[in-house]
Amino acid sequence: MRIKELQGMPGTVGGLALRVGQVGFAACAFSVMIRVKDFSTITAFCYLVASMVLQFVWSLTLALVDLSVLLKRTSLRNSVFLSLCVVGDWITATLTFAAACASSGIAVLIDRDLKACGNQCAKYETAAAMTFLTWLMVSPSFFFAFWLLATR
């Protein structure tokens, strides 16, 4: 059974919009976190930065592929490419969600339990929120690519 193209699938305008959102939220999370003094002393925040760099590079690459496909009016129905998208999105989504959860947990620990946050907690929380939003943008990309691959 062949399915028609749904917005959000690789090679569609919706898919490009999801990728641009991923790039934007990952860049925001990264830029907020690196402005925090001594973020590198906390492992969860280092992991968040590394995860956002990986997510940014992955999503930007696939956004450029989507843009190229849209401009050339071709199709992304290659099963090898779709498999790569599914595996890559699954890995980056898992890493992003783990980074968001770890950073949120540490931010709560520092702020509410240790009461040692000062004025940095808002930045920690903002970076964690941007990371969760990045994950929310990656998840549909993964599911649409997986669905497309599964229905081939």
C-alpha positions as CSV (number, residue, x, y, z in Angstrom):
1,M,0.0,0.0,0.0
2,R,1.5,3.3,-1.0
3,I,0.8,6.4,1.0
4,K,0.6,9.9,-0.3
5,E,3.1,12.5,0.8
6,L,2.1,13.9,4.2
7,Q,3.6,17.2,5.4
8,G,6.4,16.4,7.8
9,M,7.8,13.5,5.8
10,P,11.3,13.9,4.4
11,G,11.3,16.0,1.2
12,T,8.2,18.0,2.0
13,V,7.7,21.6,3.1
14,G,6.5,20.3,6.5
15,G,9.6,18.2,6.8
16,L,11.8,21.2,6.0
17,A,9.9,23.2,8.6
18,L,10.5,20.6,11.3
19,R,14.2,20.5,10.4
20,V,14.5,24.3,10.6
21,G,12.7,24.2,14.0
22,Q,15.2,21.6,15.2
23,V,18.1,23.7,14.0
24,G,16.7,26.8,15.6
25,F,15.9,25.3,19.0
26,A,19.3,23.4,19.1
27,A,21.1,26.7,18.4
28,C,19.1,28.5,21.1
29,A,19.8,25.8,23.7
30,F,23.5,25.8,22.8
31,S,23.9,29.6,22.8
32,V,22.1,29.9,26.2
33,M,24.2,27.2,27.8
34,I,27.6,28.4,26.6
35,R,26.9,31.8,28.1
36,V,26.6,30.3,31.6
37,K,29.8,30.8,33.5
38,D,31.4,27.4,34.5
39,F,28.8,25.3,32.7
40,S,31.6,22.9,31.9
41,T,32.0,21.9,35.5
42,I,28.6,20.1,35.5
43,T,28.6,16.9,33.3
44,A,24.9,17.1,32.4
45,F,25.4,20.6,31.0
46,C,28.4,19.5,29.0
47,Y,26.3,16.6,27.6
48,L,23.5,19.1,26.7
49,V,26.0,21.2,24.7
50,A,27.5,18.2,22.9
51,S,24.0,16.8,22.2
52,M,22.8,20.2,20.8
53,V,25.9,20.5,18.5
54,L,25.2,17.0,17.1
55,Q,21.5,17.8,16.7
56,F,22.3,21.1,15.0
57,V,24.7,19.5,12.5
58,W,22.4,16.5,11.8
59,S,19.3,18.7,11.4
60,L,21.0,21.3,9.3
61,T,22.3,18.6,6.9
62,L,18.9,17.1,6.5
63,A,17.3,20.5,6.1
64,L,19.7,21.2,3.2
65,V,18.8,17.9,1.7
66,D,15.1,18.6,2.1
67,L,15.6,22.1,0.5
68,S,17.5,20.6,-2.4
69,V,14.8,18.0,-3.0
70,L,12.1,20.7,-2.9
71,L,14.0,22.9,-5.3
72,K,14.7,20.1,-7.8
73,R,11.2,18.7,-7.4
74,T,12.4,15.1,-6.8
75,S,11.4,12.5,-4.3
76,L,13.2,11.0,-1.3
77,R,11.9,7.4,-1.7
78,N,15.3,5.8,-1.5
79,S,15.2,3.1,1.2
80,V,18.8,3.5,2.1
81,F,18.4,7.2,2.6
82,L,15.2,6.7,4.6
83,S,16.9,4.1,6.8
84,L,19.7,6.5,7.5
85,C,17.2,9.2,8.4
86,V,15.3,6.9,10.7
87,V,18.4,5.6,12.5
88,G,19.9,9.1,12.7
89,D,16.7,10.7,14.0
90,W,16.2,7.9,16.5
91,I,19.8,8.4,17.9
92,T,19.6,12.2,18.0
93,A,16.1,12.1,19.5
94,T,17.3,9.8,22.3
95,L,20.4,11.8,23.0
96,T,18.4,15.1,23.0
97,F,15.8,13.7,25.3
98,A,18.4,12.4,27.7
99,A,20.2,15.7,27.7
100,A,17.0,17.6,28.4
101,C,16.1,15.3,31.3
102,A,19.5,15.3,32.8
103,S,19.9,19.1,32.6
104,S,16.4,19.7,34.0
105,G,17.2,17.4,36.9
106,I,20.4,19.1,37.7
107,A,18.8,22.6,37.4
108,V,16.1,21.6,39.9
109,L,18.7,20.1,42.2
110,I,20.9,23.2,42.2
111,D,17.9,25.6,42.5
112,R,15.5,24.0,44.9
113,D,17.5,21.5,46.9
114,L,21.0,23.1,47.2
115,K,19.8,26.7,46.9
116,A,23.0,27.5,45.2
117,C,21.8,28.8,41.9
118,G,22.3,32.5,42.0
119,N,21.2,34.1,38.8
120,Q,22.2,31.2,36.5
121,C,19.1,29.0,37.1
122,A,17.0,30.9,34.6
123,K,19.7,30.1,31.9
124,Y,19.8,26.4,32.9
125,E,16.1,26.2,32.7
126,T,15.9,28.0,29.4
127,A,18.5,25.8,27.9
128,A,16.7,22.7,29.1
129,A,13.4,24.0,27.8
130,M,14.9,24.6,24.4
131,T,16.3,21.1,24.4
132,F,12.9,19.7,25.2
133,L,11.5,21.7,22.3
134,T,14.2,20.4,20.0
135,W,13.2,16.9,21.0
136,L,9.6,17.7,20.3
137,M,10.6,18.7,16.8
138,V,12.8,15.7,16.2
139,S,10.1,13.1,17.2
140,P,7.7,13.8,14.3
141,S,10.6,13.7,11.9
142,F,11.5,10.3,13.2
143,F,8.0,9.0,13.1
144,F,7.2,10.3,9.6
145,A,10.5,8.8,8.2
146,F,9.8,5.5,10.0
147,W,6.3,5.4,8.7
148,L,7.4,6.1,5.1
149,L,10.1,3.4,5.4
150,A,7.7,0.9,6.9
151,T,5.1,1.4,4.2
152,R,7.5,1.0,1.2
